[in-house]
Every structure is written in C-alpha cells, then in structure tokens.
Amino acid sequence: MATPSITKLEPFIGKRIRRKEDPRLITGTATYVDDLQLPGMHFAVVVRSPHGAARIKSVDIAAAAAMKGVAMVLTGRDVADLACVPCGASLPGLRVPEHRLLAQDRVYYVGHPVAVVVATDRYIAKDAAEAVEVDYEVLQAVADPEKALAPGAPAVHPQWPDNTAFTFHQEGGDIEKAFAEADVVVKQRITSQRLIPSPLETRGCVAQWHAAEKSLTLHTSTQVPHLVRSLLAQMLGLDENRVRVVAPEVGGGFGCKLNLYAEEALTSHVAMKLGKPIKWIESRRENFLTTIHGRGHVDYYEVAAKKDGTILGIKVKIIQDLGSYHQLLGPAIPTLSVLMIPGLYRAKSMCADVVGVFTNCVPTDAYRGAGRPEATHGIERMVDILAAELKMDPAELRLKNFVRNEEFPFPTATGLIYDTGDYAAPLRKAMETVNYTELRKQQADARKHGKLMGIGMSTYGEICAFGPSPATPAGGWESATVKIEPSGKVTVMTGVSPHGQGEETTFSQITADHLGVPFEDVLVQHGDTAIVQYGIGTFGSRATAVGGPALYYAIQELIIKIKKFGAMLLESDDVSYANGQCTCAKTGKSVSIKEIAGAAYRAMKLPANTEPGLVATYFWEPTNFTFPFGAHIMVAEVDPGTGAIDIKRYVAIDDCGNLINPLVVDGQVHGGVAQGLGQALWEQAVYDDNAQLVSGEFMDYTMPRAHMMPWIESGHTITPTPVNPLGVKGVGEAGTIGASPAAVSAVVDALSPLGVRHIDMPMTPEKIWRLILSKTTGSNA
Amino acid sequence: MIPQQFEYSAPKSLAEALALIADGGKPLSGGMSLIPMMKLRLAAPDRVVDLARIAELSYIREQAGSIHIGATTTHHEVESSAVIRAKCPLLAETASFIGDVQVRNLGTIGGSVAHADPSADYPAALQALEAKIVIKGAASERTVSADDFFVDTFTTALEPGEIVTEVIVPVEAASTGTSYQKLLQPASGFAIVGVAARIQKSGGKITLARVGVTGLSNRAFRAAATEQALTSGTAVQAAADVVAQAIDANSDLYASAEFRAHLAAVYAARAIDAAIRRTS
C-alpha cells in the first residue's frame, strides 16, 4: 500500500536560530519592572547604613515624615514583628543571625537597610530619605575573612565572637594513605576574590495590595518567581494562592536574583499598610552595596602525587567569606565547591574542611557557577603547579589523570556519580585548534627574544541541571504545560524563568520538533505565577537540562491524547503521529493537528474514556545531575614594562551534550568567558579596613566590556547525557568556570621562566609588574 | 542615582549664560562629570546652566598661526576636525583617547578643561602645546597659559562667575613630531598616566621638547627636567626616567604612587620615541 506523502518538517533542534526574544530587547519595547506605572503608585527609598558596624542610638524621622508628599516612614521598630529574610541552606550547626527587614539596634554592613521612606514620587522619597537622621555609635568592623578568624578580631555578631557561622568536613577514599604514598606534595594558597554580579538591570519591584481580595501582586526582577511567592506568603502571613509574583522582562541575574531580599518583603509590607501600589528600584550604587556578592574564597590546597604524575589525593581548607547575614543559599555555596574538588580526575581520595566566616560585608551567595568556579580554579591551578613541580607538560599531566571513558558512570571521592564523559576529547580539540606543539616551539623562540609569552589551559567539569530534589533545598524538578489551543496554536508554560538564556526560542525548537508543529506557532510563557504552574526557576545551568525534559515529557503525554482523537477521526485503532499529522497505517489517511484540536475542543464526539481539550502538564524529577566538561586554552603576552596582559588567542571547547541552538550556546559561552576573564583580570570587590566598599562604582569596578575581550574561538564536542531524553547537560556557567584558571595559567606560564608558579586574581598590571620586579631584582618593590 | 531638585536653564547667548552663572548657576558643558556627581548627590547645584545651545561657543577656527577652539566643541569634533588633524595632530590624537564614543560625542573641551580632573587626557596635551585658555565672566575677559590654568585637583584659575570660552593651540610646524600615550584605567577610561610629547629636531639633535604629563599627580604638568635632558642630548629612556622626579604621585585602588611613577617613565619614553619617529 502506498504511503501518503507527508512533507517532512525540517528539524529545528540543532539549528542556529535567531532568538524570538531579541526584537523586543533590541528595540527597547520590552517591559521591565521600572516600566510599570500603576494609578496612585508611590515610590519607596531605603535609608542605608554608611558604616560597616555601628550601634543605632536613635533614628529621627520627624523631618522626613513632615515633608510634602511623604506618605510613610518605617524604621526597624515598625518591622520588628515581621518574619526574617529566609535562609534556605541547612548545614549542621549553622548559626543563622536574625535577618530583619530593617536593622534593629545595630547595623552590620555598609548599605544595611535602616528605614524606608515612601512618597508620591521618587525624587521626594530620595530627599526625604536624606532627611532621616540616624545617630550611630561607630564600632570596629572587620572585612577580611582571615582577619575575622584571628583571635581578638571584632565580632560581627556579638553573640558569636569567633565569627564562625559553620564548619563543614567531608572526606572520601583514604586521604592519609594517599599522602603517605606520595612521591611529591604541592601546596598553594589560592584566592577567589569577591565579585559584584552587576546585572544590567538592578533589582526592583512593584507591590500592589488588593484589599478586598486580600491578595498581593508583586512584580519583581527575579530568577525564581514561584519560590519568591512561597517565601513571601510565609513571611507576610498571606495565603500562597493569594500572592501573585511576576518576573517581567529581567535584565540579567547571574545568581544574584536567585533570592528573596528584604526590599521585596518591605515593599509588599508597605503596599499592604498604605493601600497604594509601591515601586522600589535599586540604584546602581545600592546594587554594588546590597545585592549579594559572589565568590569570596581563601583556599589552602595540598595535592599528593606519584613521580609519574598520577594524582593520589587532594586536601583543601576553604575559608568562605559569608558577609554579615545569610541570604537564601549563601552557606551552601562552598559545599558545592567541595563536591567539585575531584574535577575531571580519577584521584579517589579527598578531604575538605570549610569554615564559613561572618564579615561586615554584604552577604555572598550564588554567582554564575556558584562554588564550582572556585573549586575548578583551585584544582586547575594545582594541576599546573604539580606539572611545574614534576617538569611535565600540563596537558600531558591532565590526560594522564582524566577519568577514562570506560569508567562511566564514575563514582567520585565526593559521592557524586559522573554520568558520562570523554574528557580528553575537548582538550585534544583545543590543542589541535591552537596547534599546541607548534605553539610551544613558538614560545621557546619568543623566550629567546626575551618575550614573556604564555600558553595556559584549563580542563573543567561542572555539576549542572540542579538537580535531583533530595540534593536541593527546595525541590530540583521542573514543570511544563503544553496546550494546543482550539486553533492548533501551541502555548508552552514553563516553570523555569528565563532572563536572557533564550528558552522562548529553544523551547519553541523542542516543541516544534517533538510535537511536529511550526516553530512560529509556539508561544512560550514563563515568569508569572498566575499563569504558569508551580516551577523552580532558572539557575545552576538547569533550565534546558531539567525544564527541557519536563517539556519533552509533557509533549509525549499530549501525543497520547492526540492519537486518541486522531484514531477516532480516522476510525482506526492503528494510527501513528508524526510531523503534526495522525495517520492511519491501513488506509494511509491522515488528519492534521489543527483538525484534531478543533475536534478535541468542539467535542461533538469523544474517544472512549477521554475528556475534551488538549492540555498536558508534566513535573519531571531528574535522577542525577549532569556533568558537562570542556577545555579552554589561552595564549597571552605580558608587557614587562607595564605588567599589562595581551590576550593573543582564546579557545573554548565545551561539551554540554546535544545542542538545541548552537547560536544560543555560543552566546552563553561567550558571556561566561567574559565573566571568567573579568574575574581573572579586572573585577574585585574591595572593602577597606573599615569595611567601606572602595570599588563601589563602575568608575572603580572594572566590568569587562566588548572591546576588552579577545576573539573567542568556541567549539564543541558532543557527549549526550543519559540522564534526560534530550541528552542536554546545561551550558550557562561553563564559560565562567573554564576561563579564570585558563587565564591565570597563561600568565603564570608566561612568567614561569622567572620562577613564578601562581598568581592570585585579579591579575592587575601593578601586581604583575611587582611580581616581575621581585623575581628579577629580588626586591619586593 | 536621583539628584536633588534643580533649575535648568539653556540660554542661547553667552551673555545670558554669564549672567545666570554670575547669579550662582553651575555651568554644564557636556555633563560627563557633573551629571554623575549630581546623581550621586556629591554635587547639588540650585541652577544648572547648559551651554550646549550657545552657537557662538562651538567652533574650530584657524587664525594667525593659532587654532581657536570654542568651549562647547565636543571631543569627537576635535578628534575628527580636518584642521586640527592636519595642524595640531597631538590634540586630535589626545581627543581620540578620551573615554568612549558616547563620552566623546557629548563631552566638550571647555567642560573637561574647567573640571580639571587630574586624570583627564586633554591637560597633558594642552601643557605640551603651551596652550592658552580664554576665560570670560559677566564683566571680565582674560587669557591664561595652560600651566597657570591648572592649579590643583579640580581647581583652576577660574574665579566664581567665570567660564572657559575658548582654548587656543598653536599651528604645529610640519616638521614637529607629536604623540600621546596613555595607560587607561579600565573601569573609568581615565588616564592612570598619560604623556603628550612634542619634538622638533635639527641636524639629528632635538631642538625642542615639550612633555606634558597627566594622571600622575594632583595636576597635569610640563616635565621640565625631561625636556631639558632631551634638548641637551640625553638618551630618551634616561630623559624619561626623570619625568616623575620631585612629583608627589597619586595612589589609588588601581595604581600605587610607586607604580604610577614607574609608568610615567615608561609612557614618557614611549611618547617621546613615537614623537621622534614622527619628526621630519
């Protein structure tokens, strides 16, 4: 029997399709929080501490409250009965300071909220905020985590004079034996400095109280609208189903909007009290001072190895600067570093001790990579240092120690099961791309001519697709709903909350291919708890790797129902579904999805045991994380006169499994590399001894910009994960994780003839110049 | 990032502007420094007098061996002016190093000079060029040398009520070689150290050397010791090495005083070398 000719729809997965999101972003027609204007809306401004540590003697709001246009001024006393800002991290013995919405009797960091002023417009509110008079008794502050641990250091929280929030120990294998059997042990102190996430859009929210319905709507710039809804309802004592949280267009997050902040609750509280819509928009200065920072590690590494380069064991002591309070996940972040310590290597023994330290600084929390960049930076630096000690080529040493392909699934010393891998493949591809052997010859030549040329590399692993629910604080599954409308158009509602990652496009591609509908017919909705079923959100390179499979399974469920309607319309028991058509095997007749949708909603007739409509919702629980990997190589030249670093080449080979949209993947890698190089070369949040943020403006804090970037040669190897049916592993953080160790490796390699083995970030010209000077003249300049 | 309330005036004539400024108005000429300061509430003028609409302040004119540049001429106009590129290339080159494209499209020479940021680019070139600054008030008019104009950090020879109306630079002899070299602070784009050099040679000897330095200390200055060393036949690096002599170097997050002094010598040598190569 002749089969009917059905036009095979072109697959969309794997194509470099331009993003559906971009036209509205490029033309400035997207709606961000600050674009919202509501009738009667008032504006809130927060009065903040100018001191790192102080006792509040008095707060005088009289002058501010008397100003024309000021509707309300609240101080710590007014919110003393409200719940605290939540900490979702649970560690044994974790000390959790009471984190009130406004400071009570003391302030703990510069920027600490002390009062909130609400007025009819933002100018009046700001003037009134300046009229609030706070009398402080300034106390001694401590900003450096190692100084905070020293005996006699000022206590950040007086009840805990050792400034220790928690300690955490984990070991695997037999670390004693590993070090006893070692031919060589290398040690190094390695820091990963505090960084300021700096999304282009700062935080901000608009809260609206509907008194008659006892319901609250909060528009907020967040990565996790459902989580914010649950936490906010708890804090304010509202019914969860009467709180609607909307993440409108969100201009970047990088982890810093994976949180519930005091201002979100404060704005909501004021809206409820005043009965007016309230807008609060964070200024850039406030963003520097009060949105979470990232990183903040001082690590002490020891690696034990045999003479032939076989790594036996890794020990690390991690000092995590937590700042003054815990935000949502802060204390959990360094435990992710611990999990990542084995890197891509086979070493079966490890031992990690973490101490979480209070300082008079803004809290640290998840920032692109969240714990994994710190660990990868450390372990990759140590592998280079071991290679230098053993006089081995750093690539050769890595290839020798990688987990072998036949060893997957590979149980690590930290209790993870690496899903799949071919760790040598991206390194070999990167080496071929730069012609490594030839490059080493060029380097030898350059050195003869006195040039400081370096070739650096990193081979990194990641823990992505967070994650199996038992391993996460708030559930690690993800949800999707797929609706075929009566007209045949398809609406997807995803529980992830894209804010630059492009899932409106990539999820349309997945839907187009797996449901067999035109790409243009798919609308992806997200970020509104009144529209979308409960979801977890976007962070930890999880959106496509967990939200994608949820969508895939929702589509599969829907196809079962589509086939039932198809069978009914075709009057056959034997129908198949492909390319948007249900086809009867016997007759070859087919009906389109549009016809099926029409029949499913018109419901003149229904298949047996089948209800009208075409909607499916799927909550998908992953069985494991995914473990992407890759290799970066950077070539650089150092100017001995100025210490300036010139990046000559940058190659990034990533293995994130199957690529849904290589254009979007490249974008993620490029942005990630920019942030990794930012940390390696320029960025640092600097607090002085009084815990004042010295790098508190873009005039002082060097954000990497396009013209500072090298040409990034990105490529891929593809090892699909067996953890999910799409074979995708996540790519949001890969670039950041791979870049900083590759950059330091390159500069250290350039200076290695002088005896340099390690440089801490950021590698500023003055640091490099002093290092060269000290190695060439023996002076410390 | 919300300024205090202020009155905004945008007069179309200089006389009108000077009257408003005499009355306490703060001149705004591009706003690349004043606006950020107002947003941070580090400056809170009651009245801002925007000079942008005063046609008589925007010009580039060659006149009797000099080039006269109106105060509201933007960095981009200086950078791309055929007259300046041909006859005072040092100034065009320096303008091309200022900030980024947006800053160069809005920022003006008068605004930059009057603000006297110790890390601004123009002052190094204006010192090397022995430029003149024309100052006007409601009832005054005078011309001062660049060296007398730049007094200290954010401090100039301007008296209350006065503004910069014009910058005068010489038409360069065709044989002169010039260069501006700078290490920029990557966050702000300002000069950590910037050196402007002008060199004339005759019979293989340096006959004229002018070296202006910015970023190193509280004010842009002419490096007299380096200039003398060059005209008395000292090698370039040795001459450059004395550029920071007796200078109290600035220190900040990005560069310590010691590093700045070192950089000044490095960049002085680079600027002088480049200028020598460009002599004919």
Interface residues (C-beta under 8 A of the other chain):
Chain A: V45 R122 Y123 K126 D127 E130 S283 R284 R285 G641 T642 A644 W682 V686 V694 S695 F698 M699 D700 Y701 T702 M703 M708 T764 P765 E766 W769 R770 A781
Chain B: M1 I2 Q4 Q5 P36 L40 R41 L183 P186 A187 S188 L253 Y254 A255 S256 E258 F259 H262 L263 V266
